[in-house]
Amino acid sequence: MRNRYLDLLRFLAIVRVVVYHVTGLAALTLIFPAMSVMFALAGSLMAASLDRTGPAAVLRRLRRLLPSLWVLAAVFVPAMLLTGLPLTPKVLLWLLPVSDPPANGWGAVALSVIWYLRDYLWFVLASPLARWLFRRVPLPTLLAPYALLAAIEFGVLPAAPTVLREFGLYFGAWLLGFAHHDGLLARLANRVLVMVAVALGGAGIGWIVTHPGPRGYDLNDIHLGNALWSAAFILVVIGRAPARAEWVDRIPALGRAVTVLNRRALTVYLWHMSFVVALTPLVGLVGWGPRDPLGLAIRVVLVFALVGLVALLVGWVEDVAARRPPEWLPGGSRSTPARRAVAPASPARAGAAAEPVAVGVGRAAARLGDPPAARRSPVPSAPRGGPVRGRIPAQRGAREAAGTELSAG
């Protein structure tokens, strides 16, 4: 049975990303560091896939991610070429964004969130080696990205390339996902987990307060503080994730919203920023200021409405990429969360064998916002806040998590 708590976390992260991109409220990055949470969930799912199928999981993950990007590129790349983007071989990076794909002025902002796919792609490619190392020396492997980031922030590696910096910033969250999948976080005694979370969170807040960025205490501008605070947050909200959260589906509207947004996470993520950019000047035309509460609320509603429309039109591509029957609106009578959706990776019993993004186009212009596959997972009843254990039958489509991911924010 699917762990609806993890689905709920992903749902909240996606909503938070969109709201942050509309409002620009720096406090949202502290209240819920959605980007790192999404990387942690993705890391847990990637560990599950690698345990089940080995390196072949990399190709499956690419199959899940790239078609939705290609749909976006089919719309925006011709538009950018018609408005001044030079036609060079670099345009091919829109097919496989191992580096920042090219974009013109307006496209760099509207498509700025795609930096996440670049990072996600690199993390997927690095995962087979990282998984091998993590199983043998988990703590040194987990600490390595944070040490790398510290070296960059303290000037030891001042000329580090963007991808290397991103490994330092977010790959630690990805590896915490590995630890969640393996049950390492669940096996930590409460007092140990709390002490570590408090220490990391305190260090993160201390760095944030003493190193504000151009937007104040926005975590997207404060890399080391972001990594430390996010690690503490992940330890608490994922390290002590309940085995299940049936109450989510006892509220029909919430359960359906969580299901739909999980199934269309990549579509929402890829398209929402273009609507944020398009609506911003229109709000000024009707007399609302950029910080007017009513104007911001209306923009949030309009962005979700427009993204919902796009999800209806092209969201089924995510179903096809996941080898599920395409649906206009997921979660209907043909597909209930317990039967058709893939169970997110959950911690494995100690010693048990588990089954097995990217334009930073406008990263400098907008580090703005902030995603999922599964395995056959153990599911026993665990102590309160403990992991899901025990076995459930594999469902069609359970080879990969129903997930996709999100942008800095």
N, C-alpha and C positions, 0 to 999 in steps of 0.2 A: 504494500500500500504506500502511496506517495506521501512523503513527509510534507505536509501542507505548511508547516512552520517555515521551512526553507523556501517554499513557493511564496509565502507571505513576505519574507525578507526581500526576495527578488522584486516582488510587486512594489514594496515600499521604496526600494532603491530606484526603480525606474520612475516612479512618480516624483520622487525627490529630485532626480536629475532634471526632469522637465520643468518643475516648479523653479528650481534654481536658475535654469537658463533663462526663464522668463523674468524672474524678479531680481536675480543677481545678489540675493541675500547671503552674505558671507557666513552668517550664523548657521545656515543649513549645512554647510560643510563640516562644522563641528558637531552638530546635533546628530547627524547621520552621514558618516564618510562613505557614501554609497559606492564610489568607485572601487575602493579596496574591498568592500563587502562583495561586490560582484566578482572581482578577481578571485577572492577566496572561495566562493561558491563554484566558480569555473574550475579552479584548481582541484577541488574535491571531485568534481565530475570527471575531470581529465585523468586523475589517478584511478578512478573506477574503470574508465575505458582502457587505460593501459594495462591494468591488472587482468582485464578480461581478454583483450585481443592483442596486447603487445604494441609494437610500433605502428601497426596498421591503424591504430586509433588516430594517428596524426592525419592520415588521409581522410578518415571519416569526419574528423572535426573540420577540416578544410571544406569538405563537401557540404557540411552544415552551414558554414559561414558565408562562403563566397557567392552563391547564387543571389542572395538578397542584395549584396553589394553590387553585383552586375546589373541588377534591375535599376538600382539608383544611378549607376554610371550611365546606363542607356538613356536616361533622361537628362542628367546634368552635364555629362561630358560634351555631347553635341551642342548644348546651350552655351557652354563656356567656349567651345571652339568658334561658335558664331559671334561671340562677344569679345574676342581678342586673345584667347588662349592659343599659343603656338602649337602646331601639330608636330610633335617630336616623338622619338621612341619612348620617352619617359611617360607618355600617355598610357603606355601598356601597363604601368604600375597600377592602374585602376583595375586590372585583372587579378593581380597578386601583389598587394601593397606591402612588400617587404621594406619599402622606404616610402617617404611621403609622396603620394601622387601629385602631379602638378595641378594647379588651380589658378584661375584669374582672381581679380580683386574681390568681386562679390561672392564667387564660389569658395574662396578661401575661408570666408566667414560662415557661409551657409553650410559648408561641409566640414567645418573644423572638428566636429566630434569624431570624424573617422580616424583620428590618430589612435583611438582606442583599438580599432581593428588591427592596426599595425603592431601595437604592443601585444595584443592577444595572439596574433599570428606568430610572433617571435617566441612567446611563452609556450605555445603549442609545440613549435619545432624543438624547443629546448627541453621539453618535458620528458622524453624517454631517458635522456642522460640524467636529468635532475631526479627522476624517479629512482633510477639505479643508485645514485649517490645517497638519496634520502633514506632508502631502505638500509643502507650500510652505516652511514654516519648522519643520523637525522639532525642532531643539534647543530653541528658545524655547517651542514648544508643550509639549514634554516637561517642561521646567522649571517651567512655570506652576503646576501643582498643588502642587509642593513649595514654591514661593514663597508661594502662598496659605496653605498650612498654617503656614509660618513666621510669616506675618503674624498669623494667628489665635493661635498659641502665644505669640508675643511681645507680645500685647495690642494690636496695631494694629487688629485687627477683633474686639474683645472680644464683640460681640453677633452674631457670624455665626450664621445659622440652621444647623440640623443638617445639611441637605442640602449646604450650601456647605462645611461642615467635612469631610463625608465625601468630597467631591470632592478636597479637599486631601489627605486621608488615603489614599485608594485609587485615585483616577483616574490618578495617576502610574504605578501598576502596570498599569493598563489600557492606557496609552499605551506602556509598555514592551512590551506585547503587540503593539501596532502595529509597533514597531521590530523585534520578532522576525519578524513576518510579512513585513516588507519586506526582511529580510536585513541590516538595519543592524547588529544585534548580532553576527551571524556575520562581518561584514566588518571588525569592529574587530580590530586586531592584539592578540594575546594580552597583550602587555605593557601596552597601553592599557587593555584591559578589566580586567586584574588591578589596575592602579593605581587605576582609578576605583572598582572594587569595594572595595578595601582602604580608600580614602578615605571612601567612603560608610559602609561597615561600621564603621570606627573612629569616625566622627562619631556614628553611631547608638548604638554601645555606650557611648560617652562620655556621651551625653545620657541613656541609660537608667540608667546607674550613678548619675548625679548628680540624676536626677529620678524616683526610684521612686514607684510609685503605691500605692494602698491595699492592693493585693495583692502588693506587692514589685516584682519585675522582670517582671511580666506585661505583655507588649506591648500588650494591649488597653486598658491604662490610661495608656500613654505614647505619645501619638500621633506626635510628631515622631521619637522614637527608633524607633517601629514603621515609619514610612515610609522612613527612611534605611536601617535594617537590612534591611528587606524588599527595597528596591531593590538592595542589594548581593547579596542571596541570589538574586534573580531573574536578575541579570546572569550569575551563575555557573551556576546549574542550568538556566536556559532559554537564556541567551546562548551557552552551549557545549553545547547539547543534541545528542546523537548523532543521526545521520540515521535510525537504526533501532535497535531493541533486540529482535532475534529471540529472544534468550535467554529473554525473558518467556514466550513460548509453548512453549519447550522444557520448561518446568516446568508440566505440564497444570493442576494445581490453581491455581497462581498466575495463569496466563493466563486461566483461566475466571473467577477472582475479579476480576481487573482488568476483564474485559469486562463482567461483571454489574454491578459497582459503577459503571462509567462510564455504562452504560445506565440505571441507576436512581439516579444521583447526586442528582437533585432530590427524589425521593421519600424517600431516606434523610435528606437534609438537612432537609426540612420536618417529618418525623415524629419524628426521634430525640430531640429535646429533651423532648417530652412524656413519653416513656418514662423518660428520665433523672429528670425531676421526680417521676414516679409511683413509681419504685423507691427513691428516696432514703429516704423514711420507712420503707419496708418492711424495709430493711436494718437499721435501728435496732431493729426489733421482734425480730430474731433474735439481738441482742446484739453486732453488729459496729459499731464506731465509724465515723465518717465517713472516717477515714484508714486504717482497717484494710486491709492489703494484700489479704487473702483476700476481704474484702467488696467492695473495689473491682474486683478481677479478676472476681468473679461478676457484678457489676453490668455491667461492660463486655460480658461474654458475653451476658447477658440482654437488654441493649439492642440488640445486633446481631441477636439471635434474633428479638426482637419487631419490629424494623424490617424484618427479612427477611420476616416473615410479612405485614406490611403491603405490602411490595414485591410479594409474590406476588399479593395481592388487588387492589391498585390501581395497581401500577407500570406495567401495560400502557398506562395513560393517557399516559405519556411516549412510547410507541411511536406511539400514535394522533396525538398532537400533532406528532410528527416525520414523520408520514405514512409510517411503517413498518408492516409487518404486526405486529399485537400478539402478544406472546409472554409466557408466564408466567415463563419463566426464559431470559434472553437468552444468546446464545453457544452454543446447541445446534447440532445438525446443520443446521438451516435457516439459520443465520446465523453465519458465521465472521468473525473480526475483519478478515481481509484483504478479504473480498468484500462483506459487507453493511454493516459499520460505515463511517462516514464518516471520511476521513483528516483529522486535525486540521490546522489551518493551519500551514504551514511557510514558512520564509523564501523570498521570491521572489528570482529572479535579478535583479541590479541592472538596472533599466530594463525588466524584463519586466512585462507586464500580468498581474496576478493576477486571479482571479475575485473576482469580487468575493468591589429586590426587595424585604416590604418593610416589613414592620412593624418598626419599631425599637421595637415595642411595649414590650419589656422591655429596651431597650438599656441604660437606666440600671441596671435591676435585674440584667441579665445580658448583658454584652458577651461572649458565651461562645465561639462557635465559628467556623467559617469556611465551581467548577465548571467548556459545550463546544459547536460547529457547524463546518463545514468548507468547504473550497473545492476546486476542481480545482487541485492544487498542483504546482509544479515539483519534480522529485525526482532530481537527479543525485548521483552519489557525491560526497561532499564530504570535505574533510579531517577527520581525527578530531575529533569534537565539532562538526563543521560542520553546516549546515542541509540539509534534504532538498530536492533539486532535480530538475528534469526533469518530464515530464508523465505523468500516468496517466489512464486513461479515467474519465469520470465515472460513478458508480454511481447507481442509483436511490436517492434519499434523500440523495445527496451535496450537496444544496443547502444543507443545514444540518448543523452539526456535531452529533455525538451527544452533546452536552454540556449540562450544566446546572450550576449552581453551588452555592456554599456560604455559615457564620456566623462572626462574629469569634472568633478563638481562636488 
